[in-house]
Amino acid sequence: MATDEYLRLQEKVHLLSCALKRVFDAERIYVLSLGSQQANSHLHFHVVPLPSGVPLEEQQYHAVMAEHGVLQIPDNQMAEMAREIARAFHSERTDRS
C-alpha cells in the first residue's frame, strides 16, 4: 500500500474513532490491525470503543478477547447503532471540511 493511500485510510479510522467516541461516550478507542501473511493476507482495522467505567484489569487486550464474552445485540438495535455511527461519522467529516 502506498503511503498516501495508507494515510487516507488512517484518516478514515480516526474519523470513525471520533464518531464512536461520540456515540458511545467511550473512555478510549482501541485501534488494532491483526493478522498474518499466513492467515489474513489483507489489511483491515478493528476500531473498538471502550465504555467509561471499565475496570483497569478488564481493559486493553482483555476487552477485545472473545473468550471474555461477546455482546449479543438484537438486529434492530444493531441497525440503529449503525445509523447513529454513520450520522456521527458524517458529522465528523463535515465538521473538518
C-alpha positions in Angstrom: 0.0 0.0 0.0 1.4 3.4 -0.9 1.9 5.9 1.8 -0.7 8.3 0.6 -3.3 5.5 0.4 -2.4 4.4 3.9 -2.7 7.9 5.3 -6.1 8.3 3.7 -7.2 5.1 5.3 -5.8 6.2 8.7 -7.8 9.5 8.3 -11.0 7.4 8.0 -10.0 5.3 11.0 -9.5 8.5 13.0 -12.9 9.9 11.9 -14.6 6.6 12.8 -12.8 6.7 16.2 -14.1 10.1 16.9 -17.6 9.1 15.8 -17.6 6.0 18.1 -16.4 8.1 21.0 -19.3 10.5 20.5 -21.9 7.8 20.0 -20.8 5.5 22.9 -19.3 8.1 25.2 -16.2 5.9 25.1 -13.4 6.5 27.5 -10.9 5.2 25.0 -10.8 3.8 21.4 -8.7 0.8 20.6 -7.4 0.5 17.1 -5.9 -2.8 16.1 -4.7 -4.3 12.9 -4.4 -8.0 13.4 -3.5 -10.8 11.0 -0.6 -12.6 9.4 0.6 -13.4 6.0 -0.3 -17.0 6.5 -3.9 -16.4 7.7 -5.1 -12.9 6.9 -3.1 -11.6 3.9 -5.0 -8.3 3.8 -5.3 -5.0 5.7 -8.1 -4.2 8.0 -8.6 -2.4 11.3 -10.6 -3.2 14.4 -11.9 0.0 15.9 -13.2 -0.8 19.4 -14.8 1.7 21.8 -14.2 1.1 25.5 -17.1 2.3 27.6 -16.4 4.6 30.5 -16.1 2.8 33.9 -14.5 -0.5 32.7 -12.1 -1.6 35.5 -8.4 -1.4 34.5 -8.0 -5.2 34.7 -10.7 -5.5 32.0 -9.2 -3.0 29.6 -6.7 -3.3 26.8 -6.3 -6.9 25.4 -8.8 -8.3 27.9 -11.5 -6.1 26.5 -11.1 -7.4 22.9 -10.7 -11.1 23.7 -13.8 -13.1 22.7 -13.3 -15.6 25.4 -14.3 -12.9 27.9 -17.7 -12.6 26.3 -19.3 -11.2 23.2 -22.2 -8.8 23.2 -25.4 -10.3 21.9 -27.2 -7.3 20.3 -30.6 -7.8 18.5 -30.5 -7.0 14.8 -32.8 -4.0 15.2 -30.6 -2.4 17.9 -27.5 -3.2 15.8 -29.1 -1.4 12.8 -30.0 1.6 14.9 -26.4 1.8 16.2 -25.1 1.6 12.7 -27.3 4.5 11.7 -26.1 6.5 14.7 -22.4 5.8 13.9 -23.0 6.7 10.2 -24.5 10.1 11.3 -21.7 10.8 13.7 -19.1 9.8 11.1 -20.7 12.1 8.5 -20.8 14.9 11.1 -17.1 14.4 11.9 -16.3 14.6 8.2 -18.4 17.7 7.7 -17.0 19.5 10.8 -13.5 19.1 9.4 -14.3 20.3 5.9 
